[in-house]
Amino acid sequence: MTETNEMMTPRARRWLRHLPLIAILLVAATGAATLGDDLSFDTLRDNRAALLAFRDGNFTALALSFVGVYVLIVAFSLPGAAVASVTGGFLFGLGLGGVLNVVSATIGAAVIFLVARWGPGQALSARMEASEGRLQRLREGLREHEVNVLLLLRLVPAVPFFVANLLPALVGVRFWTFLWTTAVGIVPGALVFTWIGVGLGEVFARGEKPDLSLLWEPYIIGPILGLCLLAALPIAMKMLRGGKEV
C-alpha cells in the first residue's frame, strides 16, 4: 500500500482525498431523488404498531438501530431528518429521545466535517493561512469569534444543516470546537422535534399528520431567535467598538 501511494502523482492523491466527499454528495443527490416518499410521516404512521411492538421486546436493539439510521441520514444528507427526530420522541420519550436525537445528529455532522476536512478543507484552510489582506482578516475574525459563529450556524433556522456541517470544515475550524458547539447548538431544535414526537400517537389516532408549522409559533421560534441574538452579541459589540473586521 505504501509503494502504491508513493507511485501516485500529487494530483492523483488530491483526487483520492476528494473521493469520500464526492461519494457523500452523490448519495445525497440520489437519496433526494429516490427516498423522498419513503422517509415520511405516512411511512411512520403505517409502521407504528410494528415499531412499538419491536421496541417493547427489543428496546436496546431498536435504540442502537435508530441511532445508526439517523447517523446515516445526517452523514449522507438524506431526506427524513425531521421524521427521524420526531420518531425519536415517539419511540423513546422526551428525555431519552432528545438525547438520542442530539447524539445521532452530532455524530452524523462530525462525519461530514471530517470527510470535508480531509478532502478540500485541508487545502483551502492552508491557503487561507498563507493568504494576506481581506482573506487573512476574515480568517482571524473567524478564529476570534469561532464559538459564536458556530452556534449561530446551528441556531439560525434558515441555515441548512448540511451547510452548517460543511462550511466550518472548509475554513479550518477546530474539530472539537465544531463538535461541542454542534451538540449544544442543536439542542433547542432537537427538543422541539422530540416534543412533537411524544404526542405523535394521539395525532395518528385522530387520523392527522404532525403539524411542523408549530416550529414557527412565537413561543417556539422566539426563544431560539433570542439564543441567536446572544450568540451574535459579542460579535456585534466587537464591531461597534471598532475591533477587527469579521
C-alpha positions in Angstrom: 0.0 0.0 0.0 2.9 2.4 0.8 4.5 1.7 -2.5 1.2 2.3 -4.3 0.8 5.7 -2.5 4.4 6.7 -3.4 3.7 5.9 -7.1 0.7 8.1 -7.2 1.2 11.7 -8.5 0.3 14.6 -6.3 -2.7 15.3 -8.4 -4.0 11.7 -8.1 -3.5 11.9 -4.3 -5.6 15.1 -4.2 -8.4 13.5 -6.2 -8.3 10.5 -3.8 -8.8 12.8 -0.9 -11.8 14.3 -2.5 -13.5 10.9 -3.3 -15.3 10.5 0.1 -16.9 13.9 -0.1 -17.9 13.3 -3.7 -19.4 10.0 -2.7 -21.5 11.7 0.0 -22.7 14.3 -2.4 -23.7 11.6 -5.0 -25.5 9.6 -2.3 -27.2 12.8 -1.1 -28.4 13.6 -4.6 -29.6 10.1 -5.3 -31.4 10.0 -1.9 -33.1 13.3 -2.6 -34.4 11.9 -5.9 -35.5 8.5 -4.7 -36.2 8.5 -1.0 -38.5 11.5 -0.6 -41.6 9.4 -0.4 -40.1 6.5 1.7 -39.0 8.5 4.7 -42.2 10.3 5.6 -44.7 10.6 8.4 -47.0 8.4 6.3 -44.4 5.6 6.5 -44.1 6.1 10.3 -47.9 6.0 10.7 -48.2 2.8 8.6 -45.5 1.1 10.6 -46.1 2.5 14.1 -47.6 -0.7 15.5 -44.7 -2.8 14.4 -42.2 -0.3 15.7 -43.8 -0.1 19.1 -44.1 -3.9 19.4 -40.4 -4.2 18.4 -39.4 -1.5 20.9 -41.2 -3.3 23.7 -39.4 -6.6 23.0 -36.0 -5.3 21.8 -35.5 -1.8 23.4 -31.7 -1.7 23.2 -31.5 -3.1 19.7 -34.1 -0.6 18.4 -32.3 2.3 20.2 -29.0 1.3 18.5 -30.7 0.8 15.2 -32.3 4.2 15.5 -29.0 5.9 16.1 -27.4 4.1 13.2 -30.1 5.1 10.7 -30.2 8.7 12.0 -26.4 9.0 11.6 -26.6 7.7 8.1 -29.4 10.2 7.2 -27.3 13.1 8.5 -24.0 11.9 7.2 -25.3 11.5 3.7 -27.8 14.4 3.9 -30.7 12.1 3.1 -34.3 13.3 3.3 -36.1 12.4 6.5 -34.1 14.1 9.3 -37.2 15.8 10.6 -39.1 12.5 10.5 -36.2 10.8 12.3 -36.2 13.4 15.1 -39.9 13.2 15.6 -39.6 9.4 15.6 -37.1 9.6 18.4 -39.7 11.3 20.6 -42.4 8.9 19.5 -40.4 5.8 20.4 -38.3 6.9 23.3 -40.0 9.8 25.0 -38.8 13.4 25.5 -35.7 12.6 27.7 -34.1 9.6 26.0 -35.5 10.5 22.6 -33.9 14.0 22.9 -30.5 12.6 23.9 -30.6 10.0 21.0 -31.5 12.7 18.5 -28.8 15.1 19.6 -26.1 12.3 19.8 -27.1 10.9 16.4 -27.2 14.3 14.6 -23.9 15.3 16.2 -22.1 12.1 15.1 -23.5 12.5 11.5 -22.4 16.1 11.4 -18.9 15.0 12.6 -18.7 12.5 9.7 -19.4 15.2 7.1 -16.9 17.6 8.8 -14.1 15.1 8.9 -14.6 14.0 5.3 -14.7 17.6 4.1 -11.7 18.5 6.2 -9.7 15.5 4.9 -10.5 16.5 1.3 -10.9 20.1 0.1 -10.9 21.6 3.6 -7.3 20.9 4.3 -6.1 22.6 1.1 -8.5 25.5 1.5 -7.5 26.1 5.1 -3.8 26.0 4.2 -4.4 28.7 1.5 -6.3 30.9 4.0 -3.4 30.5 6.4 -0.9 31.6 3.8 -3.0 34.4 2.4 -2.9 38.1 3.2 -5.3 41.0 3.0 -9.0 40.6 3.4 -9.0 36.8 3.4 -6.5 36.7 6.2 -8.6 39.2 8.2 -11.6 37.1 7.6 -9.8 34.0 9.0 -8.6 35.9 12.0 -12.1 37.2 12.7 -13.5 33.6 12.4 -10.9 32.4 14.9 -11.7 35.2 17.3 -15.4 34.6 17.2 -15.3 30.9 16.3 -17.7 29.6 19.0 -20.2 32.4 18.5 -20.3 31.9 14.7 -20.7 28.1 15.0 -23.5 28.5 17.5 -25.2 31.0 15.2 -25.0 28.5 12.3 -26.8 25.9 14.4 -29.4 28.2 15.9 -30.5 30.2 12.9 -33.4 28.1 11.4 -32.6 29.3 7.8 -29.2 27.7 7.7 -29.3 24.2 6.1 -27.8 21.6 8.4 -25.5 20.3 5.6 -24.1 23.8 5.1 -23.5 24.2 8.8 -21.5 21.0 8.7 -19.5 21.6 5.6 -18.6 25.3 5.9 -16.6 25.0 9.2 -14.5 22.2 7.7 -13.6 24.3 4.7 -12.4 27.3 6.7 -10.3 25.4 9.2 -12.5 25.3 12.3 -11.0 23.1 15.1 -12.8 19.8 15.2 -13.5 19.7 19.0 -14.9 23.2 18.9 -17.1 22.1 16.0 -18.2 19.0 17.8 -19.3 20.6 21.1 -20.9 23.7 19.5 -22.9 21.3 17.3 -24.1 19.3 20.2 -25.1 22.4 22.2 -26.5 24.4 19.3 -28.9 21.7 18.0 -30.4 21.1 21.4 -33.3 23.7 21.1 -34.4 22.4 17.7 -34.0 18.8 18.7 -36.1 19.2 21.8 -38.9 20.8 19.8 -39.0 17.9 17.2 -38.8 15.4 20.0 -41.6 17.1 21.9 -43.8 16.9 18.8 -43.0 13.2 18.6 -44.1 12.5 22.1 -47.6 13.3 21.2 -47.5 11.6 17.8 -49.6 8.6 18.9 -52.6 10.8 19.6 -52.1 12.6 16.4 -52.2 9.4 14.4 -55.1 8.1 16.4 -57.1 11.2 15.2 -56.1 10.5 11.6 -54.0 13.6 11.4 -50.4 14.4 10.4 -47.8 16.1 12.6 -48.0 19.9 12.2 -44.4 21.1 11.9 -45.7 24.6 11.4 -45.5 24.6 15.2 -41.8 25.4 14.8 -42.7 28.9 13.6 -45.0 29.7 16.5 -43.8 32.8 18.5 -43.4 30.8 21.7 -41.1 28.3 19.9 -39.2 30.5 17.5 -38.9 33.4 19.9 -36.6 31.7 22.4 -34.5 30.3 19.5 -34.1 33.7 18.0 -33.2 35.0 21.5 -30.4 32.5 21.6 -29.2 33.6 18.2 -29.1 37.2 19.5 -27.0 36.1 22.5 -24.6 34.3 20.2 -24.3 37.3 17.9 -24.0 39.9 20.6 -20.2 39.5 21.3 -19.5 39.8 17.5 -21.7 42.9 17.2 -20.1 44.6 20.2 -16.6 44.0 18.9 -17.6 45.6 15.6 -19.3 48.6 17.2 -16.1 49.2 19.3 -14.1 49.3 16.1 -12.5 45.9 16.5 -11.2 43.6 13.8 -13.3 43.1 10.8 -15.2 39.8 10.8 
